[in-house]
Amino acid sequence: MGHALEFVRADAVARYKKLIGFEVFFNTGTDEHGMKIFERAEDEGMSPQKFVDESYAKFRESVKIFGIMPEAHFIRTTEERHIKAAREFWQRCKDGKDENGQSYIYKKNYKAKYCVGCEEEKSDSELENGECPLHPGRPLEVIEEENYFFRYSSLQNKLLKFYEDNPDFVVPDFRFNEVKQFVSGGLRDFSISRLKEKMPWGIPVPGDPDHVMYVWFDALTNYISTLGWPEDEDGLFEKFWANGTPVQYCGKDNTRFQAAMWQAMLMAAGAPNSHKVIVDGFITGEGGVRMSKTIGNVVDPKDIAEEYGTDALRYFLLGEVSSFEDSPFTMERFKNAYNAKLANGLGNLASRILTLSEKYLEKCPEIPEKSIPQEFFDYFEKFDMQKAVEFAWNKIQALDKRIQEEQPFKVVKTDEEKGKEIIKELVLELYAVARMLNPLLPETNVKLKKLIRENKKPETPLFPRKD
């Protein structure tokens, strides 16, 4: 459900940007290297490549339930184009020099505790009862070997200056404050390779076949490898990254990777930084406990979409889940929201207005070119989609209230012209709501606009009530 949250929100932003006239490159994909993948493949009794090939096929099929825009781009970190880009990125970091003339990549012996679930080193202060709090019950790996390191510490001041120059870089503010506090506290150089004899599943380090890249160093490069970096033969990197406004979505547990580590890596490679990083909270289960496969309290979004529809899932994730804080998901909450906001709310309203329109109007009234209030766009500009949904549903409630108060179904029988005028206004306001659904509930957006233009009432409910 946490993955669904990120996909749906990133898709909503991409659709919104297209709606207001931007060219959009929407990228997602799969990170396919690392110890976690290697272990899973071994458990399944297959090669890592076969395992990720099958996993990717399932992934491409599964994301359809989120209503992702059909023109979305997918990148795999086992693709040759990505491997080539990751190796070039490594080389540029190694060739780069900090203010003391030292390379950003160097080699040393070290010993560390490592969480395979997070694919991240853990300090004692980050552990609870000797375990990673995000993967309780999973023993930590103790790594003691010679690795390549990224000179993270030498980029502290550059990062802080970048944050100062870009005060809205991380959304929301309180997550940005956490990142700035983390970087201000001092950065530790981190390992960016593994010995191939111990963990062979990774991209070979340029010039040293005995080592493979650390999974995060490899995976983060997908943001630019998908655009054809470094050759950029199609000009996509120049257009969407160097001269565009690249926005990244992540969960709060990945904030440091996205907003600090990746930005430092870009600086070391001499590449432009990201434009914004948007951070989601967690989806929690009963009692506010984070949903986790390890804990076993997950809900499968596929089951939700199959029973209630993709737009019902999208509605809940966009409208009932906090834009930035943790939020609980229970089936009771979902069903209540579905019936109140979709079946009895939007669905019932559309049926009432279109029934009147079909009966009393000869055709759909002329629809204005633009009818979405600026306030709706303003919420999207702040990446506050819960507020955007709330704004749209306030319009729905206002329309419903107007029907109750003005009773056009009665007025049209005693004063036909006045009644028809009210119905026309209701239809146009409903169309404005349908337009607002474009980035939120894309299937309903298309269906409702078609019904309005054809001046037809729905033959079946847009959202059948569920008991």
N, C-alpha and C positions, 0 to 999 in steps of 0.2 A: 504493500500500500504506500510505503514511503517512496518507492520508485515511481509509482503511478502519480503521486503528488508532483514530483519534479517534472515528469513528462508532460502532464496536463498543463501545469503552469507555464512551462517554457513554450509549449504549443500555443497557449492563449496569448502570450506576449508576441510571438511570431505572427499570429493571425491579426492581432491588433495593429502591429506595425504595417502589415500589408494593407489593412483596411484604410489606413491614413496615408498610403501612397509610398511607403518605403520599399526598396528592394530588400529581400530577406533571404539569408542563407541559414537554414535551420539544421543544425548538426546534432546528431546523437550517435550512439554506437556501443561497442563492447570492448572492455579492457580484457585482453586474453592471455596475458603472461603472469608470472609470479608463482609463489609457493602454494597459494590457495588453489589455483587452477591445477597445478602439478599434482597436488595431493588428491584432489577430486577425481582427476583422470585415473590415477593409480587405483583409487577405491572402486572405480567403475570398470577397471580392467581394460582400459584402452589407452591409446597414445594421446598425449596432450592435444595434438593437432586435430585428431578425430573428435575428441571431446569438445573442443571449442567450435569446430565446424557444426556439430549437432546442436550445441548450445546457441550458436548464432542463428541457426534456422528457426529454433523455437522462439528466440528473442524477436526476430523480425515478425513472426506470426503473432506473438503475444501483444506487441505494442499497438496492434490494430484496434484492440479493445479500448485504447485511450483516446481514439479519435484523432490521432496525429495527422497533420496535414500531409497529403499524398506526395508532395514534392520535397519532403524531408530527406536530408542526406544522412547516410549511415557510414561510419568508419570502423574498421576492425584493426586492432593493433597488431594483428598477424599479417596484414596486407603488405605487399612489397613496397607500395608507395609510403606507408607509414614507417616501416622498418628503415627505409632509406632516409626519410626525414629525421627520425629519431637519432640515427647514427651521425647525420650531419649536425644536428643540434648539439649532440655530445661534443663533437669535434670543435664547434665554434665556442662552446663554453670552455673547453680545454685550452683553446688558443687565446681566449680572452684573458686579460690581466686586470687585477684589482688595483687600487691606488698605490699599493706597495710593490707593484710589478709582479705579483704572484699569480700563477694560473688559478682559475676557478675550480679546477679539478686536480686532485693529487691523491697519492696512495699512502695508506698507513695500516698498521695492525690495530684491531680494536675488539672489544667484547661488549655485547649488548643483549638486552632482553627484547624479544621481538614477538609481536602479536600477529599471527598469520591471518586472522580474521580481518584485522585492520590493514594488514600489510604495512606495519609501522613499528618503529622502535618505541619502547615505553620506558620512561624513567620511573624510579620507585614512587615518586610523588603522584604519578598518574595511575597507580595500581590500587586496587581495593582487595585486601586480604591476599595480596600477592597475585591477583588476577586482573586482566583487563576488564573494566566495568561494562564495556560494550559486548564482551564475549565471555561471560562468566562460565566457569567449568571447562574452558579450553586452556590447556597448559601453554605457557609461554615457551617459545624457542629461545635457547641461549646460543647466540652466534659469537664465535671467537675465530677470527680469520683476518687475512689481509684484504682490504677492500679499497676501492676508489671512493673518495669523498668529495662532496661539493662544498666549496668555501662559502657557506651561507653567512657566516659571521661577518665577513668583510662587506656584505651588502646591507647591513643594518641601517646605516645612515641614509643610503640611497632609497631604501624602502620607506623610511620615515619621511623623507623629503617628498617622495612620490605621493604618500598619503596626505601630506600637508597641501600639496598642489592640487589634489583631487579629493576634496572633502566629502563627496558623495560616492566614493568608489565602492564601498560595501553598503548594501541595504539589507537590514535596517541599521540605524545608527548604533544601537547597543552591541551589535555583532562587530561593527567597525571598531568600536572602542575596545572590544576584546582583542581584536587583531593588533591594534596599535599598542595595547598594553603588553601583549605577548612579544612583539618585536622590540619594544622599548626595554624589555627585561633582559635583552641579550640573546643572540642566536647561536646555536650550536651547529657546527658543520655536521652534515649527515651523510651516511653511507649511500652510495648510488650504484653499487655493484654487488654481485654475489659470485662466489667461486662456482664455475660451471660444473665441477665434479660433484658439488653438493646440491646444486639446484640448476639443472641444465635448461629449464624452460624459460628462455628470455632472449632478448636481442643481444647478439655478440657485441662486446665493447670494441670500438674501432682500435685496431693496432694491438689488441690483447685478447686472443681467442680463449684464454683461460677464465675470462670473466664475462658475465652477462649483466645487462642493466637492471638495476632496481626497478621494480614494476611501476612505481609512481613517476620516476624520472622518464621512463618510456611513455607511460599512458598520458601524461599531461600534454605531451607534444601533439596529441590528436587534434587539439583545437586549431593548429595551423597546418598539420599534415593533410587534413581534410580539404584545405583550401589550395593544395598544390605547392605549399612551401617546400623547399626553397626556390625551385625553378620558377614557379608561378607562371607557367606557360599560358594559362587562360586568364591571368590577371585577377583571379579571385582573392588571393591574399592581399594584394594591393587595394582592391575595392572594399572588401568586407572587414579586413583586419587593420591594415595600416591606415586607411582613410575612412574606415567605417566606425561603428560603435559596438564592438563585440561584447556581448553580455553572456555571462555564465551563471547557471543555476546550480546550487548544491545544497545538501543537507548541512546542518550546523556542525556535524562531526567532521566535515571536509573543509571547513572554512580556512584553516591554516594552509592546507594544501593549495587551495585555489587563490587565496588572497595574499599569501605571503610567499610560500615556496615557489609556486609557478611564476609569480611576478619577479622574484629574484633570479630564477632561471632565465626568463626572458631578457632581463637586464644583462646577465652574464653572456648571453648569446648575441647581444646587440640587436634584439628585436623589439618592436613596440609592445607596450604593456596592454593588458585588457582594459576595457572601458568601465565595466561594472561587474560586480559579483553579487548576486542575489541569494540570500541564505534563508532556507526554509527551516522551520522547527521540525520536531519529530511527530509522527502519528503514534499515538499511544493507545493501549488497550484499557481494560478494566483497571481502575485504581491508578491511572496515570503512568503505568509501566510501559516503556518503549516497546513497540512491536518489533519482534526479532525472531528469526528462524531458530536461533540458538535457544531462546526461551520457549518457543513453541506457541506463542499467542498471536500468530499472524492470521489475517483475513485475506483471502485471495480475491483481488479486484476482478479477476476473470469471472468468478461466480456472481459477483454483483452485477457486472455488465451483461452477462447472459440472461439474468432474471429481470433486471430493471432497465437495461439499455445503457449504451455508452454515455449518452448525455446526462442520465441520472447520476452516474458515477462522477462525471465531470462537475455537475452542479454541486455535489457534496464537497468535493475536494477544493473547488474554487470559492464556494459560498459559505460553507459551514465549518471549514477549517481555517484557523487563524492564518493570516498572510505570513506571519513571522514567528509566532510563538508555538509551543507544543499544543496539540489538540487531540482529544480522544476520539476514537472510532469504535462505535458499537453498532450492532445491527439494529438495536432499538432506536438509537439516534438517527441512523440512516433512514429507517422506515418512516419515522415521524416527520423528518424533513422532506422525504419524497412525497408523502401524502399531503402535507400542509402546503409546501411551496410549489410542487410540480403538478400533482393530480388536482388538488382543490384550488390551487393558485393559478399558475399560468395556463394549465390545460383547461380548467373550467372557464376562465376568463375568455380565452380564445374561442371556445365553443359558443359562449353567450353572444359575443360581439359578431362572430361570423354567421351565426344563425339569424340574427337580426339583419345583417347586411344582405345575405342571400335572399331573404324574404322581402325586404323593402327597397333595396337598391338595385337598379338595373345593371350596374357594373361597379367595379372598384373605383373609388374617387381618385383623382389625379394625385399621384404621390410626389411630394417635393424631393428635390435632389438630395438635400441633407436634412436630417431631423434628429440626430443624436446630440443631446446637450453636451456642452464642453466639459461639464463637471465629471461626466462619465470618463472622458478621455484623461482628465486630470488624475483620476485614481490610477489609471493604467500607467501613466507617466511615473507615478510613485511606486509602481509594482504592487499596489495594494488591491489585489483582485477581489478580496472579500468585500471591500468597500464598493468596488465596481458592481459586484453582484447585488449587494444591498441596495445600491442606487437603482438598478433595473427593477428589482422587486418592489421597491417603494412606488415606482411608476405603475406596476401591476396592481398594487393595493389601491392606489389612487384611482385608477380606472374602475376597479371593482366598486369602490365607494361611490364614484360618480353615477354608475349604473343604478345602484341602490337608491341614491338620492333623487336623480332626475327621471328615473323610470321611463326611458325612451320607448320601451315596449308598450306603454300605455299612451304616452304623448302622441305617438305616430298614428294612433287610432282616432284621436280627437283633433289633432293639428298635424296633418301629414307632412307639410313642408318643414315645420320645426322639428318634428320627430326624425325626419330623414337627415336634417342638418346635424343633429346630435349624433346619429349613427355614423355619419361620414367622419365626424371628428373623432369618434371612438376608434374607427377603423384606422385612421391615420396615426393615432397615438399608439395603437397596437402594432402598427408597422414600424414605428420608431423603436418600440421594445424589441421587435423581431430583429431589427438592425443591430441593437446592442448585444443580441445573442450570437452575433457572428463569431467573435473570438471565444465566447463562453460555451455555448451549446450549438456547435456548427450544424449538426443534423437537424435540430429543431429550427434553427435559423432558416435553412433552405425550405423546409416543409411548410413553416408558417407563412413565409413570404409568398410562396406559391399559392397557398390557399387564399390569401388576401387578394392577390392580383387576379385570381380566377373567380373571386367573389363566391367562394364555396365554404360551407361549414365542414368541419372534419367528419369523415364517415365513421371513424373510430377515434376514441380519446387519444390525444397526444401523449398523455401519461395516465394509463389505467390505474385506478386506485388499487392499492394492495392492502389486504387485511391481515 
